[in-house]
Structure formats: C-alpha cells, structure tokens
Amino acid sequence: MEVGIFFGLMIFMVVPFAIFHLWAVIDVLKTPTSVWETAGQNQIVWAIVVLALAFLGPILYLIIARPQLRIVTDRAKAV
C-alpha cells in the first residue's frame, strides 16, 4: 500500500512540474530574440537557467523575465 501512495504522490507532483518545466523551456526558446533584446534580457542565459536549475529556474523565469517580455510584446502590438 505504501508503494501505491508513493507513486500516486509522484504522479500528482512530478507530472505537473514536468509540464511547467517544459512550458518554460518552450516559452524561452519561442520568444523572438528581438523581444529579448528590447526587454534587456539574454535569451541564452535564461535558457541555461531554466534548464540547469530544474525547480527554481522556471519559477525565476516566470517571476523575473517573462513579465518584462510580455510588456515589450504588448507595446509592440499597441503600435
């Protein structure tokens, strides 16, 4: 019974994290370089951060870089 609980918890913890991590990697890589440059961020550095810091990297990207990238994208759409 303990093994079943362990695997159940892993599914509810690991699968959402893996999806979140994959989303962050894809988002970093699909954002155009011009947007990164305009936002004053470095795409290569953030790709390394997201990939190297397995749990913390995607969270840092979501909190620090992504809002700045969205501001640049929204300004470009408004023009």
C-alpha positions, 0 to 999 in steps of 0.5 A: 500500500505504501508503494501505491501512495508513493507513486500516486504522490509522484504522479500528482507532483512530478507530472505537473512540474514536468509540464511547467518545466517544459512550458518554460523551456518552450516559452524561452526558446519561442520568444523572438530574440528581438523581444529579448533584446528590447526587454534587456534580457539574454535569451541564452542565459535564461535558457541555461537557467531554466534548464540547469536549475530544474525547480527554481529556474522556471519559477525565476523565469516566470517571476523575473523575465517573462513579465518584462517580455510580455510588456515589450510584446504588448507595446509592440502590438499597441503600435 
